Structure formats: structure tokens, C-alpha cells
Amino acid sequence: MHTALLGAFLATFANPAIAQNFNQLIGFGDSVTDTGWFTGVTSGPHSTGIPIYDTSFEAALTAGGNAHFTGPGNAQILASFFGLSANSASTPGGTNYAIGGAVDYLVPPGYPSAGNLFLNPLLPGTSSQISDYLASVNGHANPNALYMITSGANDGSAALTVFGPNSQAANAYLLGEAKVLANSVAQLQADGARYIISGDYYPAPGAPAAQGPYVKTVVYATWGNLAMAGVKFIGICRSGAKTCCARNHRAYNVLCLRPARLSHWYHRLRSYLRTDHDA
């Protein structure tokens, strides 16, 4: 949903010097990465479970609109720098499993759905998306793919809805979600994934202020669990970059979204990717 801002980061990949060897972009997560999971059907895994939304998706697609409701999605922008596609896994051959509304694993008890803020219980959370991908490749993740993961914002939204602000029960739920997602990403790496990007939280316009602390809790806990599990990843700070980087840069190999310092990002990314490819 935040295409323009994240696009500033993605542009740092555009230089051919670092665009080497990637042959797929594989996405997981929520609407920040989703490129068209919902197809306008009113039942099955590609329905929101809310007829008015399904009707809107169908009308937009019939009129020739982009599958991502804000235009080309972040995954599509990133993939284009490598001459790749990032079509939704809802389409034949698609490699993007992300779904708008997805939580890390499951919504909290009392929320009327399962792995997504939309009501359809067939919609998988981000952890389950990763499991679905690994099942589709018989447990052999593509070692030459770039993996893009954005998740956590919807966990914060669900936690705020169910528990209210400043809730210990909400934080316990979020820490559990972070652990499940980190375990799934660790399995993804163990099964062959080598290049993993994980974005932090960037608040949507009009998002409640109380949601922000919850989302930061789940995202930073996920990064901490990934680090403890030995998962090598690039964390992207997009919101409150100075504070995010001060907290996470040294611990989690975090890069900061500061447009004035994109050249600094570029050199760090180039070094990271070249070192990994040459290993």
C-alpha cells in the first residue's frame, strides 16, 4: 500500500552491478507485497469473504485495472529491476504468495477470521504462506530467488481491536505471532533460501496511533527471533528510520529508508549481495 515510499528503497537495487543471478522474486505477507491474490470470486481461497469487496475486485479487474489496487505493487517494482515478474500465486506460475490483510499466523481469539483480517477462513497467514510455498517445491526453496516478506501491521490492528491499547495480553499474542513467523522464515532458509528482505511497519494513512507500538513489538520481535535462529536477512526500516536503525542496525543487519542517504544504502546492499553470491 505504500508503493511510492518503499519504491525509493527498491530503486537502490536497480544498478546492474548488484543485479546478479536472481531468477525469481518470491513474496510473502500482507498488502504491502500482495500483487493480486483476490480475483473477485465470491468463494474459495481467493475471496475476501465479504461480498462487497469481492464485487469491487471483480469490477476493477473486468475494467482492466491492475490486480494490485494501488497500481503496480512493491514486489512488482522490485522484480522489474531484475527482469522478473511478481505475479500473484493466484495466477498460473505466480510466485507471490502475499495476501492483503494477512497476519503473521493467526488472528487473536475473538477476532472473526483465521489468518487474515478479511473474514474468509481459507486465507492463510504469512507463516502458512511460506509453508504453502515450501510444500509446492517439495521442501527445496530456490537458492537464487529474492524473497520479500512484509508482515505484522495486521497483527497490530487485530490486537488493538480485540485487546485495546496498552494490553499485556496483546503483547503476549504478538510475541507468539513473531515466534511462529520467525520459525517459518528459519525453515525457509534451512530449505535453501539465501536472500531474504523483511520490511518493518509503515503506518497507513489514518491508522490509529495505538496500533504503531503493537506493530513495532511484533516486527522487532520477529527480527530478534530471526537473529537468534541465525537467519541472515536484510531488515528495512521505513517508519521512524532513525529510531528503528538505532535500535536494530547492529543486531539485525538493518538498512534504513533515508532518501538523502540512498547512496549509502546502495553500497551496503552491493557489498551484502556480492559477499553472499561469492560465498
C-alpha positions as a printed Julia matrix, in Angstrom:
279×3 Matrix{Float64}:
   0.0     0.0     0.0
   2.98    2.29    0.44
   4.36    1.87   -3.06
   5.96    5.29   -3.54
   7.91    5.26   -0.28
   9.13    1.69   -0.43
   9.88    2.26   -4.1
  12.64    4.65   -3.05
  14.35    1.74   -1.33
  13.69   -0.68   -4.14
  15.33    1.69   -6.6
  18.64    1.03   -4.89
  18.6    -2.45   -6.47
  18.4    -1.07   -9.99
  22.14   -0.85  -10.7
  23.21   -3.83  -12.86
  26.3    -4.27  -10.68
  24.2    -5.9    -7.99
  21.53   -7.39  -10.2
  23.18  -10.78  -10.47
  21.85  -14.33  -10.51
  18.32  -13.77   -9.21
  15.87  -15.81  -11.25
  12.68  -15.38   -9.19
  11.09  -13.0    -6.76
   9.01  -14.83   -4.19
   6.77  -12.79   -1.91
   5.03  -13.43    1.39
   3.0   -11.25    3.7
   0.29   -8.63    3.51
  -0.93   -5.85    1.21
   2.5    -4.21    1.06
   3.66   -7.17   -1.05
   0.38   -8.56   -2.45
   0.08   -8.24   -6.24
  -3.39   -9.65   -6.82
  -4.39  -12.56   -4.62
  -8.05  -11.59   -4.65
  -9.65  -12.33   -8.01
 -13.23  -11.23   -7.48
 -14.64  -14.69   -6.84
 -17.15  -14.98   -4.01
 -15.94  -18.28   -2.55
 -12.75  -20.31   -2.2
  -9.24  -19.17   -1.21
  -9.22  -16.1    -3.49
 -12.3   -14.49   -1.97
 -12.21  -11.96    0.85
 -15.31  -13.5     2.38
 -17.0   -10.1     2.14
 -19.26   -9.86   -0.95
 -18.98   -6.09   -1.41
 -15.16   -6.34   -1.56
 -15.24   -9.3    -3.93
 -17.61   -7.42   -6.21
 -15.27   -4.42   -6.22
 -12.26   -6.56   -7.12
 -14.18   -8.23   -9.93
 -15.34   -4.89  -11.34
 -11.83   -3.44  -11.23
 -10.27   -6.45  -12.95
 -13.03   -6.6   -15.57
 -12.38   -2.93  -16.37
  -8.7    -3.71  -16.98
  -7.42   -2.44  -13.66
  -4.2    -3.6   -12.06
  -4.53   -6.61   -9.81
  -2.98   -4.55   -7.01
  -5.47   -1.89   -6.04
  -2.93    0.94   -5.75
  -1.23    0.21   -9.08
   2.0    -1.77   -9.53
   2.85   -3.3    -6.18
   6.18   -3.14   -4.35
   7.02   -6.71   -5.33
   6.38   -5.87   -8.98
   8.64   -2.81   -8.77
  11.46   -4.81   -7.19
  11.07   -7.72   -9.62
  11.2    -5.38  -12.62
  14.75   -4.32  -11.73
  15.84   -7.89  -12.44
  13.64   -8.52  -15.45
  11.41  -10.76  -13.35
   7.71  -10.95  -12.64
   5.99  -10.96   -9.27
   2.62  -12.28  -10.27
   0.34  -13.49   -7.53
   0.25  -17.19   -6.79
  -3.45  -16.87   -7.57
  -2.41  -16.98  -11.25
  -0.7   -19.85  -13.12
   3.04  -19.74  -12.5
   2.75  -16.91   -9.98
   5.39  -16.68   -7.23
   3.89  -14.08   -4.9
   2.0   -15.67   -2.03
   1.3   -12.42   -0.17
  -2.33  -11.6     0.64
  -3.76   -8.25    1.66
  -4.98   -8.45    5.26
  -2.68  -11.32    6.29
  -1.39  -11.61    9.85
   1.81  -13.41   10.81
  -0.03  -16.64   11.63
  -3.5   -16.4    13.22
  -5.72  -13.59   14.44
  -6.26  -13.43   18.22
  -9.12  -15.32   19.87
 -12.31  -13.35   19.47
 -11.5   -11.99   16.03
 -13.92  -13.43   13.45
 -11.48  -14.96   10.95
  -8.31  -17.08   10.88
  -5.08  -15.96    9.18
  -6.34  -12.7     7.77
  -8.36   -9.63    8.75
 -10.82  -10.48    5.98
 -13.5   -12.96    7.03
 -12.63  -15.85    4.71
 -11.21  -18.62    6.96
  -9.36  -20.13    3.98
  -6.92  -17.2     3.76
  -3.5   -18.21    5.11
  -1.36  -16.01    7.33
   2.23  -15.22    6.34
   3.7   -18.25    8.11
   1.24  -20.53    6.33
   2.04  -18.86    3.01
   5.65  -19.87    3.5
   4.56  -23.43    4.31
   2.41  -23.48    1.17
   5.36  -22.39   -0.96
   7.71  -24.97    0.55
   5.11  -27.69    0.0
   4.8   -26.65   -3.65
   8.56  -27.14   -4.17
   8.84  -30.3    -2.06
  10.86  -28.52    0.61
  13.53  -27.21   -1.77
  13.47  -23.4    -1.75
  15.02  -21.7    -4.77
  18.53  -20.59   -3.67
  18.7   -17.98   -6.45
  15.41  -16.25   -5.63
  14.99  -12.96   -3.82
  12.47  -13.4    -1.0
  10.38  -10.42    0.09
   8.44  -10.55    3.38
   6.24   -7.82    4.86
   4.06   -8.74    7.82
   2.98   -7.54   11.25
   0.81   -4.48   10.62
  -2.38   -6.52   10.57
  -1.41   -8.34   13.76
  -1.19   -4.93   15.41
  -4.58   -3.96   14.03
  -6.21   -7.19   15.22
  -4.58   -6.9    18.64
  -5.87   -3.35   19.05
  -9.38   -4.41   18.02
  -9.53   -7.37   20.41
  -7.48   -6.2    23.39
  -7.47   -2.4    23.18
  -4.33   -0.26   23.72
  -1.52   -0.93   26.21
  -2.54   -4.52   26.83
  -0.27   -7.23   28.23
  -2.49   -9.85   26.61
  -2.0    -8.12   23.26
   1.77   -8.15   23.66
   1.72  -11.84   24.58
  -0.28  -12.56   21.43
   2.12  -10.51   19.29
   5.22  -12.18   20.7
   3.69  -15.55   19.91
   2.97  -14.45   16.35
   6.54  -13.22   15.95
   7.92  -16.55   17.12
   5.81  -18.56   14.67
   6.76  -16.36   11.72
  10.44  -16.41   12.62
  10.37  -20.2    12.81
   8.81  -20.31    9.34
  11.45  -17.99    7.89
  14.17  -20.06    9.55
  12.72  -23.14    7.87
  12.66  -21.27    4.57
  16.39  -20.58    4.94
  17.1   -24.13    6.06
  15.37  -25.36    2.92
  17.59  -23.28    0.66
  16.55  -19.59    0.67
  19.56  -17.25    0.73
  18.33  -13.7     0.04
  15.59  -12.52    2.4
  14.26   -8.97    2.81
  11.98   -8.15    5.75
  10.27   -4.76    5.97
   9.2    -3.03    9.18
   5.98   -1.09    9.78
   4.95    1.99    7.87
   1.57    3.29    9.11
  -1.24    3.61    6.62
  -2.99    6.99    6.44
  -5.48    7.21    9.27
  -4.07    4.24   11.2
  -4.74    4.58   14.96
  -1.73    5.82   16.89
  -2.13    2.97   19.38
  -1.54    0.46   16.6
   2.05    1.58   15.99
   3.59    0.27   19.26
   1.91   -3.09   18.75
   3.23   -3.44   15.21
   6.75   -2.47   16.24
   6.56   -5.07   19.0
   5.73   -7.89   16.59
   8.13   -6.81   13.83
  11.14   -6.23   16.08
  10.42   -9.44   18.0
  10.38  -11.28   14.66
  13.75   -9.77   13.75
  15.16  -10.7    17.16
  13.97  -14.27   16.81
  15.42  -14.47   13.29
  18.78  -13.24   14.57
  18.79  -15.75   17.41
  17.98  -18.51   14.92
  20.95  -17.5    12.77
  18.82  -16.35    9.83
  20.62  -13.92    7.56
  18.26  -11.25    6.29
  18.07   -7.58    5.37
  15.67   -5.65    7.6
  14.29   -2.48    6.07
  13.41    0.46    8.33
  10.74    2.58    6.69
   8.97    4.29    9.6
  10.88    6.34   12.17
  14.06    5.27   10.42
  16.44    6.98   12.85
  14.95    5.27   15.91
  14.49    1.96   14.11
  18.1     1.89   12.97
  19.49    2.97   16.31
  17.7     0.03   17.88
  18.17   -2.61   15.22
  21.05   -1.77   12.86
  23.92   -3.59   14.56
  21.85   -6.51   15.8
  19.88   -7.4    12.69
  21.76   -6.1     9.63
  19.12   -3.4     9.18
  19.12   -0.83    6.39
  17.35    2.5     6.85
  14.99    4.23    4.46
  16.5     7.71    4.41
  16.16    9.12    0.89
  19.08   11.5     1.41
  21.36    8.53    2.06
  20.38    6.16   -0.72
  23.97    6.04   -1.94
  24.99    4.69    1.47
  22.3     2.02    1.17
  23.41    1.12   -2.32
  26.99    0.41   -1.25
  25.86   -1.69    1.72
  23.44   -3.67   -0.43
  26.07   -4.23   -3.1
  28.54   -5.45   -0.51
  25.96   -7.73    1.12
  24.77   -9.31   -2.1
  28.22   -9.71   -3.64
  29.58  -11.33   -0.5
  26.67  -13.74   -0.38
  26.92  -14.66   -4.06
  30.66  -15.2    -3.83
  30.44  -17.33   -0.7
